[in-house]
Amino acid sequence: MTGLYVNDLTFAYGTRKVLTDLSFAPLEPGKLTALIGPNAAGKSTLFRLIAGLSKPEAGRVVLNGLNLATLSTRERLKRICFMPQHFSANAALTVFDVVMMAHKQLRGWRVSGDDMQTVAAVLAQAGIGHLSAAYVSELSGGQSQMVSVAQALIRRSDVYLFDEPTSALDLRHQLDVLTRMKSVMAERQAIGIVALHDLNLAARYADHLILLGQGRILAQGPADKVLRSDAISQTYKVEVETSSGPRKDLTVHAYAT
């Protein structure tokens, strides 16, 4: 079966159950999926299980018919690229250094002229070429997030997981980052999953939505189907209305109850 899916994943931190018998239908190559849900719904935990950083109590993660648990750590790293929510890097390194390290992580550490050009091009495309020589300790939260996205996209993987990559960005940079992610997934025929809190960004950029709440998948499918479902209001505990603008973009309006 083509695509990425999870089947009956169960996971707990000690006695606290986080995910219970969680499954979602196969996600298609070339598409961007938004993983939505309230705080503490289990989004980051799900990403860690897919990436192989945590081991489920039960269930499996399958990519193109292959159970990823059968792969070595190195092989799983090649197939799954995970951008965590919090950026971390040696403060003594420059932006150019940390993106180069991501580029060379699974390729050997000898740096060529082509490698230098590739990193420079990725930083320019991300709009952070001017930060190339800056130390990561000097970056703002938003700049750090943009560097983290560049680190992820410079790698060639089958699956990309982005955990709240736009939370520290202003509106223009949110749009730039999500536009680039969507374009890269289509160009590489890769599977992208991005955790988002902004339902309007999810509606605008995602080909597919997964709503996670209380450790379970509550709804999944196209944006207009998921965002118009009763599960949205019930999960977020707000009144939700949707409308379509002149360009037929779906807009989400939320009201406190």
Secondary structure, 3 states (H helix, E strand, C coil): CCCEEEEEEEEEECCEEEEEEEEEEEECCCCEEEEECCCCCCHHHHHHHHHCCCCCCEEEEEECCEEHHHCCHHHHHHHEEEECCCCCCCCCCEHHHHHHHHHHCCCCCCCCHHHHHHHHHHHHHCCCHHHCCCEHHHCCHHHHHHHHHHHHHCCCCCEEEEECCCCCCCHHHHHHHHHHHHHHHHHHCCEEEEECCCHHHHHHHCCEEEEEECCEEEEEECHHHHHCCHHHHHHHCEEEEEEECCCCCEEEEEEEC
